[in-house]
């Protein structure tokens, strides 16, 4: 049995469906955490917290986001149609859907206080309830609360309240309530903010290896917004004359739509909206007959101009200002593929080369040496120390060394990537490097034993001091991101620190 958490509160039980709340192993989580071991450590970290928090990379979060996107989009389509065209004749099915949607959005407000946050500047998701609460209250809480206003419950309660009244009395009361609720229902259109947030979240967790997915979601969100703009405009075209009780000179009466079906009314409304938005006025050349209709037409024309602007701007951004390192990477990959085809390399080898480039550069091409040369020497030293000093300090012979010596060693490290199954070093071959594992798993084998190493471990350190042959064979079990230290570089640094050299050799002899 688990012990109570500090403060007297009961720890959350992880029995049963706990895996739905934990991060799942996929390309997104591997991109953020680097290896399967790191993902497993993140799972352990969440288990140890013992509180109900939905991890950003959990299966439950993925299913929940897809469900909310679908429900939100259906609301943004159905609510304007209900307000403008249905005239209170929604039926039990639509009223049930409204109540279900309102309930779901109210639950969503509560769940957002338990949704982990993707941290952009860290490899760990934010799972602290206080941080989650503060972030949500400062960002989406107020729009979410307003959009979750339970209009469906008001309609249901009003219908039950006046259910026993006479038909005429009920009709007059319901007409007044219906007009009020129609205006109030416009608040629910704020749920479009959730659609924007969900798409931003999906794009946020999509990485360069999923560049096609990221671009697809950007295009999809753009066209969904344009569709909603046209849809809302078409509903407004009919809704405003309806509020005026259809004046004799309004377009609805001119088109003889008073007794038409909902589909026919909607089709004419959309046609009229598109005629204004595209500024062609085909089939809708009549001038506005009153001030209200004049403002509707002007608003439609302006919204059409904005639609064109947004469409062109996003298209240009996708073509030009999209991820420049990703574009350079794609260009390099195209050259590489042309080379492999020209040299008639076997298909299996070509696939391994392509997989290596994906693992090595992760969809973005950077010249690391050039980037480091752009900054000052102090910043360059701070960058490399932040990246690698923790790995170097884990080696016993470097643990208590001077910080300047560690900085010099770190600056000599070379980044290397090995794929699953690659032999990193072979037994009895000359030892010219030692390795530090940033992410990945390897297996160390000799004639008498076998050992697995993972994130933060190291191997090959004996060769730095003895310049002898390898004592074991090391093979990558997963994609491995390593840093290597060459023997010649190591001794070149040692020459500048003779006191450190003496301490290292003394440590080595004491261990033997």
Number of C-alpha atoms within 10 A of each C-alpha: 4 10 10 12 13 8 6 8 10 13 16 16 14 14 7 7 10 14 14 17 23 25 22 21 15 11 16 17 23 16 17 20 20 20 24 21 17 20 22 16 13 20 18 12 14 21 18 10 14 17 19 18 24 24 26 24 24 20 18 20 19 14 11 13 17 15 11 18 18 12 17 22 16 13 21 19 16 13 18 23 21 18 22 24 19 13 15 15 10 12 9 10 8 14 16 15 15 21 18 16 20 21 16 14 22 17 12 18 18 12 12 19 20 21 23 23 22 19 13 11 7 10 15 16 20 18 23 16 16 12 14 18 16 12 14 19 13 9 10 15 18 13 16 21 17 14 24 23 18 20 20 21 17 14 19 15 12 15 15 10 11 15 11 10 11 9 11 9 11 15 14 11 15 18 13 10 15 18 15 11 17 19 10 13 20 14 15 22 18 17 21 19 14 18 22 14 14 18 18 15 15 17 18 12 19 20 20 20 18 16 15 12 15 19 15 13 17 18 16 13 17 17 13 14 16 17 13 15 16 22 20 21 25 25 25 21 25 24 20 16 19 17 11 10 10 16 14 9 12 19 22 20 14 10 11 10 14 12 9 12 12 14 10 11 23 20 14 19 24 20 19 23 30 22 20 25 24 17 14 11 15 12 9 14 11 8 9 16 12 11 9 12 17 13 12 18 20 14 16 26 19 16 19 23 16 13 19 15 12 14 16 12 11 17 15 12 12 14 10 11 11 14 16 12 16 19 17 15 21 15 13 14 16 12 12 16 16 12 12 16 13 9 9 10 12 10 11 8 11 16 12 13 16 14 14 17 18 16 18 19 16 17 22 19 18 13 8 9 8 9 10 15 11 10 12 10 11 8 13 16 17 13 15 18 20 12 11 19 18 14 21 24 15 15 16 14 18 19 12 14 16 12 13 11 16 19 17 19 24 23 18 17 21 12 15 14 19 20 21 16 13 16 15 16 21 18 16 12 13 14 22 19 22 21 22 26 21 22 24 26 22 27 17 20 17 13 9 6 8 12 10 14 17 22 21 16 19 21 18 21 21 16 19 19 13 10 15 14 16 20 20 21 19 25 22 23 19 20 23 27 21 21 23 20 23 19 18 13 16 18 15 14 17 18 11 12 14 11 12 19 16 12 15 19 13 12 14 14 9 8 9 5
